[in-house]
């Protein structure tokens, strides 16, 4: 009889622990299996945003420069980056758009470790240099950037590609191919 009581107490403890674990991952249906990768994550992947960062561009062509200034905010960690993009910029129809606000996502497949540390992965993708380009017209803007390829553990590792889309300040159409340099400056939240 004592053994049965002990087993019931242990079963109740296990049920409470399981419920707390499921609640912490916001899973309300215990019959629904947890994804195998859930043990990697501090933040459940379902709660990670698909918008990884916000970026505001200001076209500096009004000052005679073929460049953009940018401010970028990591949507997961709140880290802020300032950047400068230099390259070829050409108005396709009329003078280029003065400024734009876009949001971006890393579209490269991320490893489990990169997903587990999504905030750091986004910071690593934003920091440093990357080639890219964008097109704006009729209040809409799209763009893309790619981080440089690297060597990791003796094997080549492709850079991460990010895609941005948002809105600009004018209806004129412009496009640019640029090389961006971003520097971490602050943590917003």
N, C-alpha and C positions, 0 to 999 in steps of 0.2 A: 504494500500500500504506500509506503514511504517513497519507493522508487517511482510509482505512478505520479505522486504529488510533485516530485522533483522534475519529472519529464513535462508535466503540465506547466509548471513555473517556467522552465526553459523554453517551452513552445511559446508561451505568452511573451517572454522577453524577445525571442526571435521575431515574432509577429510585430512587436512594437518597433524593433530596430528596422525591420523591412519597411514598415509604414513610414517611419521617419526618413529613410533613404529615398523611398519613392516620392514622398512629399517634397524633399529637397530638390528633386529633379522635376517637380511639377507634373509627375505622372499620376493621374488619378485612377487609372484602371490597372489594378495589380495583375490582371490576366495578360496585359499587353507586355511583351518582353522588352526589356531595356536594350538599347543598342550595345553591341559588343565594345564599342569605343568609349562608353560613358565613363569608365574608370580613369581615362586620361584627362578629363576636363574639370577645371575649377569652375567654369561657367558652362552649363549644359549647352551643347552645340545648337539646340533648338532656340535658345535664348540669345545666341550671338546674332548680331545684325547682318543683313545682307548688304547694307550700305556700310562700307568699311571706313570711308573718310569723306569729308566735305572740303571743297577747294574753291577759293575765290581768286580769279585772275584779273589783273588790270593791265590793259594794253598800253605799252609805253611808246607806241609809234608817234603819238602826239608830240613827244619830246625828241623826235628824230631817231629813236632807237628801234631796231628790229628785235624787240624783246617783250616779255611779260614779267610782271612781278606776281608772286602767288603767296597766299597764306592757306595752309592746310591744317585741318583738325582731325586727328584720329578719333573715330566715332566710338571706339571701345575704351580707350584709356584717357582721352582728353588731351593728349600731347599735341602741341602746336608746332608747326614747321613754317619757316619762311623760305621762299625760293625765288630764283631768278632763272628765266628761260630765255636763252638767246638762240637765234637761228633765222631761217628764212621765213618771212611772213609776207603774204600777198593778199590784197583785197581782190576778190574775184569779180565783184560788181561795183562797189563803191568803197570808200574808206572803211577800215576794219572796225569791228566791234570794240567799244571802249572798255567794257568789263563783263565778267560772267561769273555765275555761281553754279557750281556743279557738284554732284556727288559721285563717288567712285567705288568700285569693287575690284578686288583681286580676282581675276577670272581663271588664273592658273590653278590646276588641281593642287591642293595643299595636303601634306602628309598629316598623319594623326598628331604628331608632335607639334607641327605648325598650327594646326587647328586648336590644339590644347592651349597654346600660347598665342592666341590670335592677336592680342594687343601688341605683343612684341613683334610678331610677324608683319603686321601692318607698319609698325615703326621702321623695321628693317627695310621694308619695301619703299617707304617714302623717303628715308634718309639717303643722302648721297646723290650720285649722278644717274640720270637715265635719259635715253632718247625718247622722243614721242612726237605727237602731232595732234592737231585739232582743227575742226571746221565749225564755224558759226554762221548762222543765217536765219533771218526771220524769227528772232528771239530764241532760237534753239541752238545748243552747242553739243557736240560730241567730240571725244578725244580718247587717246590711248597712250600709255607709257609702258616701257619695258626696262626692268633692271638689268644690269650686265650679267652675263653668264659667269659662273665661278667654278672653281675646282674644290670639291669636298671629299675628303678621304681618298684622294687620288683619282676621283671620277668627276667628269664634267657634270655640272648642275646648271640647268637652264634657268635664266632669269625669270622673274615673275612679271606677268602681263596684267595691267589694270585697265579698266574701261571706265570712262567718265561720261556723264551726260547731265545737262542742266539748261540754264537759260542765260541769255545775253542781253545787253542793253539796247540793241538796235536791230533793224531789219536788213542791214547790209550783209553781204556774204563775204567771209574771209576764211583763209586757211593758213596753217603754219606747220612747218617741221622744225622741231626745236630740240635742244639739249638742255635738260633742267638740272639744277643743283639745289638741293634742299638741306636746310640746317635746322636741327631741333632747337627751339628757344624756350619753351615753357610748357607747363602742365596746366590745362584749363580747369579740369574737374577730376 
